[in-house]
Amino acid sequence: MGLYIAGAILIVLIIGVILIYNGLVQKSQMADNGWSDIDVQLKRRANLIPQLVNTVQGYATHERELFADIAEKRAKALAAGDDLASRGEAESELSRPVAKLMAVAEDYPDMKASQNFLDLQQELADTEDKIEMARRFYNGAVRELNTRVQSFPANLMADIFGFRTREFFEVSMPERAVPKVDLGGAS
């Protein structure tokens, strides 16, 4: 009788380990998927920026410092790779001159009326929204993984199988450029 009880306990423990391990794998895969979505959208944004710069350059040739700054920050963002802290910082730095670029467009009515510029501006805005959604999904998946990795008894299995907590992905986005409003000197 004691052998049956010991066998049943062993089977329950094995099933428990399998369930915990599979749960950790599932949460880890969700976080990996979330990061992949963020990476795709950040690359899409990086590919849109040169097109936007080229369009604006045709109208605002005297903004060379801004164009050079964007090119430099874009290269840093692409070079940051999968290191969350440096990637988040690089993407935040890139967002600032891109916001300035959009503000420059306000000074050029012909450019604002250009369908190419409007299409690129809309694509960039859509991409920023997709980045935000992907970031939220990723951070939610990381929160669930971190909770599982740190909770008992999964934390015992996490250490054994090499599952670790992950960092959240944070990008500080500058406020959108606010168009200047001239009321014609009215007080």
ABEGO torsion letter per residue (X at the ends): XAAAAAAAAAAAAAAAAAAAAAAAAAAAAAAAAAAAAAAAAAAAAAAAAAAAAAAAAAABAAAAAAAAAAAAAAAAAAAAEABAAAAAAAAAAAAAAAAAAAAAAAABAAAAABAAAAAAAAAAAAAAAAAAAAAAAAAAAAAAAAAAAABOAAAAAAAAAGBBBBBBBBBBBBBBBBBBBBAGGBX
